[in-house]
Amino acid sequence: MASSEPLVVNERNAPKLSSNCVASQNCLSVIATHVAMFCVDGSISGLLFWGKPDDSDTEALDAVLAAAQQRTRPQSWLVDLSRLEVLDLRVFERLSSRVIALLSASKGGVSRQAIVSPRAMPAVMTMDAFAKVAGGAPVCSFADTREALHWIGVADGGLLAQLATLPTSHDDMRWLTTEFRSCLERGHVESVKGVARQMAMSPRTMQRRLLKLGTSFQQEVAEARLRRAKELMRTTNRSLKSIAFEVGYTSPQHFSATFHQQVGLSPSRWRSEF
């Protein structure tokens, strides 16, 4: 869309631009090679796509969809497609279905939905998806991310600068998903110094790199334990107590409580269903 003027769907219900934009700490998380999610104050959520998304990106969205549906529903949504380089219609259709699922989970609690894309086709397709699940909420398309953020009530607060760094984060994301996580799962090492030594870097550098990617050493260790526990429950008949100690939990009770908190099911229930 060439103009920076917003295209408004459900214009009759569209509230006026607010001067009271939210200025707060941003939560930005790269979840795949070409996809990131962000939230502001827990009330505004967004999806960012860049480069040439592929099937691995849709799989990553599948992995976070269930968790995202369990969180507090946002008041506004933004989907930014302005950094896409190539549009593969098959992949875009799959990505759109995931976006629709996220929007549907928030249906009834969303006051505004915005789409950013200078390319006519993605904007039209995503606007259509937004309109289907809007439930009467206004849906707008913008050519400029800053204007879209302002419209949904977000002061920049450094968020634009963060978003601009995403296309250059591919190497960091690849390091996280292949080298770092493989090191955790291969060596069963859970100390910062031990993993940093295996990664041939200082603990400070490693933790700074993890922070840049929206995660932490403690979070990665917790997720590695969970992945390993799921693998053992799927592929062996070992007792839950044995698995709990094997993957590093301090007790079966700790394992059960943590698993239920992260997955939404008890280990025994998850094992029986999956």
C-alpha positions as CSV (number, residue, x, y, z in Angstrom):
1,M,0.0,0.0,0.0
2,A,1.7,3.2,-1.2
3,S,-0.1,5.7,1.0
4,S,0.7,6.0,4.7
5,E,-3.0,6.7,5.4
6,P,-4.6,3.8,7.3
7,L,-7.1,1.6,5.5
8,V,-9.9,1.1,8.0
9,V,-12.2,-1.9,8.2
10,N,-15.2,-1.5,10.5
11,E,-14.6,2.2,10.3
12,R,-17.9,3.0,12.1
13,N,-16.5,1.4,15.3
14,A,-13.0,2.7,15.0
15,P,-11.9,4.8,18.0
16,K,-10.0,8.0,17.5
17,L,-6.2,8.0,17.6
18,S,-5.2,8.2,21.2
19,S,-2.5,10.5,22.5
20,N,-2.0,8.3,25.6
21,C,0.4,5.8,24.0
22,V,1.8,3.0,26.2
23,A,5.5,3.6,27.0
24,S,6.9,0.5,28.7
25,Q,9.5,-2.3,28.6
26,N,9.1,-4.4,25.5
27,C,9.2,-8.2,25.4
28,L,10.7,-9.2,22.1
29,S,11.3,-12.9,21.3
30,V,12.8,-14.4,18.1
31,I,11.0,-17.7,17.8
32,A,12.2,-18.8,14.3
33,T,14.6,-17.8,11.6
34,H,12.1,-15.4,10.0
35,V,9.5,-14.8,12.8
36,A,9.4,-12.9,16.1
37,M,6.7,-12.1,18.6
38,F,6.6,-9.0,20.8
39,C,4.3,-7.8,23.6
40,V,4.0,-4.5,25.4
41,D,2.6,-4.4,28.9
42,G,0.8,-7.7,28.3
43,S,-1.9,-5.7,26.5
44,I,-0.5,-5.5,23.0
45,S,0.9,-8.3,21.0
46,G,2.6,-8.5,17.6
47,L,4.1,-10.9,15.0
48,L,7.0,-9.8,12.8
49,F,8.0,-11.6,9.6
50,W,11.0,-10.9,7.5
51,G,13.2,-12.4,4.7
52,K,11.9,-15.6,3.1
53,P,9.8,-17.6,5.5
54,D,9.7,-21.4,5.1
55,D,8.1,-24.4,6.6
56,S,10.4,-24.3,9.7
57,D,8.8,-21.0,10.6
58,T,5.3,-22.4,10.5
59,E,6.5,-25.3,12.7
60,A,7.9,-22.8,15.2
61,L,4.6,-21.0,15.3
62,D,2.9,-24.3,16.0
63,A,5.2,-24.8,19.0
64,V,4.3,-21.4,20.6
65,L,0.6,-21.3,19.6
66,A,-0.7,-23.4,22.6
67,A,1.4,-21.4,25.1
68,A,0.3,-18.1,23.6
69,Q,-3.4,-19.1,23.8
70,Q,-3.0,-19.7,27.6
71,R,-1.6,-16.2,28.3
72,T,-3.5,-13.1,29.1
73,R,-5.4,-12.0,26.0
74,P,-4.1,-8.8,24.4
75,Q,-6.2,-5.7,23.7
76,S,-4.5,-5.1,20.4
77,W,-2.7,-7.0,17.7
78,L,-0.2,-6.0,15.1
79,V,1.2,-8.2,12.2
80,D,4.2,-6.6,10.4
81,L,4.9,-8.0,6.9
82,S,6.9,-5.0,5.7
83,R,10.3,-6.9,5.8
84,L,9.2,-9.8,3.7
85,E,11.6,-10.3,0.7
86,V,9.8,-13.1,-1.2
87,L,6.2,-14.2,-0.9
88,D,5.7,-18.0,-1.2
89,L,1.9,-18.3,-1.4
90,R,1.9,-21.9,0.0
91,V,4.0,-20.9,3.0
92,F,2.1,-17.6,3.4
93,E,-1.2,-19.5,3.5
94,R,0.2,-21.8,6.3
95,L,1.6,-18.8,8.2
96,S,-1.8,-17.0,7.9
97,S,-3.6,-20.0,9.4
98,R,-1.4,-19.7,12.4
99,V,-2.0,-16.0,12.7
100,I,-5.8,-16.6,12.4
101,A,-5.5,-19.1,15.3
102,L,-3.8,-16.6,17.5
103,L,-6.3,-13.9,16.7
104,S,-9.2,-16.3,17.3
105,A,-7.8,-17.1,20.7
106,S,-8.1,-13.4,21.5
107,K,-11.5,-12.9,20.0
108,G,-13.8,-10.8,22.1
109,G,-11.0,-9.1,24.0
110,V,-9.3,-7.2,21.1
111,S,-10.0,-3.5,20.5
112,R,-7.7,-2.9,17.5
113,Q,-5.9,-5.0,14.9
114,A,-3.2,-3.5,12.6
115,I,-1.4,-4.9,9.6
116,V,1.9,-3.3,8.2
117,S,2.8,-4.1,4.7
118,P,3.9,-2.0,1.7
119,R,3.0,-5.0,-0.6
120,A,-0.6,-5.0,-1.7
121,M,-1.2,-8.8,-1.7
122,P,-0.1,-9.7,1.8
123,A,-1.9,-6.7,3.2
124,V,-5.2,-7.7,1.5
125,M,-4.9,-11.4,2.5
126,T,-4.1,-10.6,6.1
127,M,-6.7,-7.8,6.3
128,D,-9.2,-10.5,5.2
129,A,-8.0,-12.8,8.0
130,F,-8.3,-10.0,10.5
131,A,-11.7,-9.0,9.4
132,K,-13.0,-12.6,9.8
133,V,-12.0,-12.8,13.5
134,A,-12.3,-9.1,14.4
135,G,-15.7,-9.4,16.1
136,G,-16.5,-5.8,15.2
137,A,-13.1,-4.4,16.3
138,P,-11.5,-1.9,13.8
139,V,-8.9,-3.4,11.5
140,C,-6.4,-1.0,9.8
141,S,-3.6,-1.5,7.2
142,F,-0.5,0.8,7.3
143,A,2.6,1.2,5.2
144,D,4.6,2.5,8.2
145,T,5.3,0.5,11.4
146,R,5.6,3.7,13.5
147,E,2.1,4.8,12.5
148,A,0.6,1.4,13.1
149,L,2.2,1.2,16.6
150,H,0.8,4.7,17.4
151,W,-2.7,3.7,16.2
152,I,-2.8,0.7,18.5
153,G,-1.5,2.8,21.4
154,V,2.2,2.1,21.6
155,A,4.9,4.8,22.0
156,D,8.1,3.8,20.2
157,G,10.1,3.3,23.4
158,G,13.0,1.8,21.4
159,L,10.7,-0.9,19.9
160,L,11.3,0.2,16.3
161,A,15.1,0.0,16.8
162,Q,14.7,-3.5,18.2
163,L,12.5,-4.6,15.2
164,A,15.1,-3.2,12.8
165,T,17.7,-5.5,14.1
166,L,15.7,-8.7,13.5
167,P,16.8,-9.4,9.9
168,T,20.4,-9.4,11.1
169,S,19.6,-11.8,13.9
170,H,19.7,-14.9,11.7
171,D,23.2,-16.0,12.8
172,D,22.3,-15.5,16.4
173,M,19.1,-17.6,16.0
174,R,21.0,-20.3,14.2
175,W,23.6,-20.4,17.0
176,L,20.8,-20.7,19.6
177,T,18.8,-23.5,17.8
178,T,21.7,-25.6,16.6
179,E,24.9,-25.0,18.6
180,F,23.8,-23.9,22.1
181,R,20.7,-26.1,22.5
182,S,22.6,-29.1,21.0
183,C,25.3,-28.5,23.6
184,L,22.8,-28.5,26.4
185,E,21.1,-31.7,25.2
186,R,24.3,-33.5,24.2
187,G,26.4,-32.8,27.3
188,H,23.8,-32.6,30.0
189,V,25.8,-29.7,31.4
190,E,23.7,-27.2,33.3
191,S,26.2,-24.8,34.8
192,V,26.8,-21.4,33.1
193,K,30.6,-21.9,33.2
194,G,30.4,-25.4,32.0
195,V,28.3,-24.7,28.9
196,A,30.3,-21.5,28.2
197,R,33.5,-23.5,28.2
198,Q,32.0,-26.0,25.7
199,M,30.9,-23.1,23.6
200,A,34.4,-21.6,23.7
201,M,33.2,-18.2,25.0
202,S,33.1,-16.4,28.3
203,P,30.0,-16.9,30.5
204,R,29.2,-13.1,30.2
205,T,29.4,-13.2,26.4
206,M,27.1,-16.3,26.3
207,Q,24.5,-14.8,28.6
208,R,24.6,-11.5,26.8
209,R,24.0,-13.3,23.5
210,L,21.0,-15.2,25.0
211,L,19.5,-12.0,26.4
212,K,19.7,-10.5,22.9
213,L,17.6,-13.3,21.6
214,G,15.0,-12.8,24.3
215,T,15.9,-15.8,26.5
216,S,18.2,-16.7,29.4
217,F,20.4,-19.5,30.5
218,Q,17.9,-20.6,33.2
219,Q,15.1,-20.6,30.7
220,E,17.0,-22.6,28.1
221,V,18.0,-25.2,30.8
222,A,14.3,-25.5,31.9
223,E,13.2,-26.0,28.3
224,A,16.0,-28.5,27.6
225,R,14.9,-30.6,30.6
226,L,11.3,-30.5,29.4
227,R,12.2,-31.6,25.9
228,R,14.3,-34.5,27.3
229,A,11.6,-35.5,29.7
230,K,9.0,-35.6,26.8
231,E,11.4,-37.7,24.7
232,L,11.9,-40.2,27.4
233,M,8.2,-40.4,28.2
234,R,7.4,-41.0,24.5
235,T,10.2,-43.5,23.8
236,T,10.7,-45.5,27.0
237,N,8.7,-47.2,29.7
238,R,10.7,-45.7,32.5
239,S,8.9,-44.5,35.6
240,L,8.2,-40.8,35.9
241,K,10.4,-40.8,39.1
242,S,13.3,-42.1,37.2
243,I,12.8,-39.7,34.3
244,A,12.5,-36.7,36.8
245,F,16.0,-37.4,38.3
246,E,17.5,-38.3,34.9
247,V,16.7,-34.9,33.3
248,G,17.8,-32.9,36.4
249,Y,14.7,-32.2,38.5
250,T,15.3,-32.2,42.3
251,S,12.3,-34.4,43.0
252,P,9.3,-36.1,41.2
253,Q,7.1,-33.4,42.8
254,H,9.2,-30.6,41.3
255,F,9.0,-32.4,38.0
256,S,5.3,-32.8,38.1
257,A,4.6,-29.2,39.2
258,T,7.0,-27.7,36.6
259,F,5.7,-29.8,33.8
260,H,2.0,-29.0,34.6
261,Q,2.9,-25.3,34.8
262,Q,4.6,-25.3,31.4
263,V,2.5,-27.8,29.5
264,G,-0.9,-27.5,31.1
265,L,-1.1,-31.3,31.8
266,S,0.4,-33.6,34.4
267,P,3.3,-35.8,33.2
268,S,1.1,-38.9,33.5
269,R,-1.8,-37.3,31.6
270,W,0.5,-36.1,28.9
271,R,2.1,-39.5,28.5
272,S,-1.2,-41.2,28.1
273,E,-2.4,-38.8,25.5
274,F,0.8,-38.4,23.4
